[in-house]
Amino acid sequence: MSGAEQRHLAVASVSLGPWRPAAVVGALGGGVRVALHLVHGHFGLGVLSGAVSLAALLFFCVGGVGSVLGNSGRGAGRDHRIRRWARSHPWHVAALPAAGMFVTDLVVRQLLAGQGLLSTVWSGLWHGAVVAAVVGVVGSVAASRR
């Protein structure tokens, strides 16, 4: 299978992820972070950028893990070959949510926090690495258990 075919399958498998529940989890996580800072009397664009970054991290982790694991609900019968491929290639699938996290974190921190470019890139890289590690490890462990 060519690299282009693998990229297309990875995109297809990520598109089948549970992105609505991931958005809910991300929004809850970001909201809790903002609420905790408000309770302690801290608020500003830095707090807001941190909350949005956490929300994005949770969003991409939950959506990516769901893409790798697949579900038995909506679309499971229709796209079983894509889901089987995603379960057997979790690191290929993990690259897409990680890249999405990197870009999202980069934009959020540049627009809201006004950090320097180097620190923004570094932050985006390690947040993307966290997403890739979570999705890839969960997918690998789940694949080894089958």
Secondary structure as the mmCIF struct_conf table of DSSP 4:
data_model
#
loop_
_struct_conf.conf_type_id
_struct_conf.id
_struct_conf.beg_label_comp_id
_struct_conf.beg_label_asym_id
_struct_conf.beg_label_seq_id
_struct_conf.end_label_comp_id
_struct_conf.end_label_asym_id
_struct_conf.end_label_seq_id
HELX_RH_AL_P HELX_RH_AL_P1 GLY A 3 SER A 15
TURN_TY1_P TURN_TY1_P1 LEU A 16 LEU A 16
BEND BEND1 GLY A 17 GLY A 17
HELX_RH_AL_P HELX_RH_AL_P2 TRP A 19 VAL A 39
TURN_TY1_P TURN_TY1_P2 HIS A 40 GLY A 41
BEND BEND2 GLY A 44 GLY A 44
HELX_RH_AL_P HELX_RH_AL_P3 LEU A 45 LEU A 69
BEND BEND3 SER A 72 GLY A 73
TURN_TY1_P TURN_TY1_P3 ARG A 74 ASP A 79
HELX_RH_AL_P HELX_RH_AL_P4 HIS A 80 SER A 88
HELX_RH_AL_P HELX_RH_AL_P5 PRO A 90 VAL A 108
HELX_RH_PI_P HELX_RH_PI_P1 ARG A 109 ALA A 113
HELX_RH_AL_P HELX_RH_AL_P6 LEU A 117 ARG A 145
#
